[in-house]
Amino acid sequence: MSRGRTLREQEGRAGLALISPTLVITLVVVVLPLLWAIMLAFQDVRLINIRQAGLFGNYTLENFTYVISEPGFWSALVNTLVYTVAGTALSIVIGLVAALALRDRFRLRTLVRASILIPYVAPVVAVAFLWETMLNPQYGIVNSWLDEPIAFLTQARGTFLGLEVPVALLTVIAFEAWRYFPFAFLFLLARLQALPAELDEAAVVDGATPTQRFRYVIMPQLWRIIALLSVLRFVFTFTKFDDVYLLTGGGAGTEVVSVRVYNFLTARDDIGASAAQAIVLAVVLVVFLVLYLRFFGGGEREQG
Amino acid sequence: MSRDRFERALLKVLRPLVILFLFVITAFPFYYMVMLSFRDIQELILDPGSLWPATFTLDTYANVLDRQGFLIFMRNSAIVAVASVAVTLLISIPGAYAVARLRFFGRRQVHFLFLAVYLFPAIVLAIPLFVLFTMLGLRGSLVGLILVYIAQTVPVTVYMLRNYFETVPQSVEEAAAIDGCTRLSTIWRVVLPLSKPALMATGLYAFMIAWNEFLFALLFLVERRESWTVSLGLSQLAGSIEIPTTVLMAGSVVLTLPIVIVFFASERLLTEGLTAGAEKG
């Protein structure tokens, strides 16, 4: 370091030098590929002709018109939306119930808490295989409890109490709720345990019943974290690939957009169409996020 | 009976039931997994409802580890996970220190970067990386996979470590500087020893991501069986009819056990790190 520099300049240089490995790897493995994915979406490319498709190749909107004109895409988008909204809502509701139930100490709390966290921590491949085995119509344990076996993961429609229900889609949603409620549980329990006890005590003195305390004392203090959890879970679930792919492979009316992206990329070898669908998926996600922040983000700030 | 008394009485009954329900839905599947892994497939098919094996067998484990090649998959997973952890720490420690302590151009935008990468859909990234690795002939090599894992974890680990580094008193560092430490030796001799819990948590986070990951392993390695990770191996063999389910259950236990052990050995560190980060964001 030369002597002419001020300490402040030296600090700035050292900071950039220390952060640069982080920046370089994110740039090379995340940012540049993202830009390339956008370019690929506007080109007619397959793995065979990829080398001819240059930086200034023939840009076209064909992929998008092709992808959007396929009916499979729209049903996949609807599935994605149903799966995401239901999975997010259920995992947060169950997580909230779990956090409230485990808020106060009891014997074996540590054990129950540990048990609740396992579905979230365990590798997705292992738990998906476990569910597949448990729900297997021939030798699955769940079906041995039922009078009539149900093909939970391979049956698109079935009747339940006289209603027609999408069996496989509901099973996948149940899996999502089961696997990710511990995530909501962790955040909500941490928040609950950080709440000042005085408010709750004051409400007890004022004669508030448990449900009233929950409604007027606890919930107002949890809205912020629930809003944050909703965004996080929505974003993660909306583009999730592993869970649906491993459980059903996208069959039986559970095809979500990310599984379509994968199938176009590998089985159909249509990189352009695959990228186009991924971009549409990402854009839809961003639109939802912007809408969400418009309607809820503003209100959040007013409440302070 | 007043409303208050009624509600309290109801909750007193309801709460243990809810706790029991949660315990059963989370613990039972894993009990079932372990139980099946010690059973013979014939026994399962004859009596699918039984909750305790008539005879215990370890053949399932011998079969899955040796014949199905899970030992090799475990070696691959271990290589990928350990390399990811090492490089992630190597990159994120200086990065986190810079964000925590040094004023440099663009410091505030780093948060945005963290958030963007954390929320970024892997499936979008999968396409260009798949194409790129195919072109470079890197498909089937573990190195490419490790690179992707590092890129996915580094922004998060920088953020986790930064939160911790900020709690290290600045005066300790100043004292070290007066004693003649350069910036790097201050990090090495003062900041890192004080941040051991955070380093553990960060390393374990990177380990879990690398051990559990499925999509990129599937895209990059599927054609070369000898490079499969445990996750990929189980998912690929799960479809085959020749391998008995109980043998694959043994494979699931082999896949799950390391991560569960690692998690509970460090649970407090990890959950505190995760939720502390979230509170601020």
Interface residues (C-beta under 8 A of the other chain):
Chain A: R8 E11 G12 R13 A14 G15 L16 L18 I19 P21 T22 L23 I25 T26 V28 V29 V30 P33 L34 W36 A37 L40 V45 L47 I50 R51 V97 A98 A101 L102 F106 L111 V112 A114 S115 I116 L117 I118 P119 V121 A122 P123 V124 V125 A126 V127 A128 F129 L130 W131 E132 T133 M134 N136 Q138 Y139 G140 I141 N143 S144 W145 W178 P182 L186 F187 A190 R191 G207 T209 P210 T211 I225 L228 L232 V235 F236 F238 T239 F241 D242 L246 S258 V261 Y262 L265 T266 I271 S274 A275 A278 I279 L281 A282 L285
Chain B: R3 D4 E7 R8 L11 R15 V18 I19 L22 F23 I25 T26 A27 P29 F30 Y32 M33 L36 L44 I45 P48 G49 L90 I91 S92 P94 G95 Y97 A98 V99 L102 R103 F104 F105 G106 R107 V110 L113 V117 L119 F120 P121 A122 I123 V124 L125 A126 I127 P128 L129 F130 V131 L132 T134 M135 L147 V148 I150 A151 Q152 V154 P155 V158 R183 M208 W211 N212 F214 L215 L219 V230 S231 L232 L234 S235 A238 T245 L248 M249 S252 L255 T256 I259 V260 F263 F264 E267 T271 L274 T275 A278 E279 G281
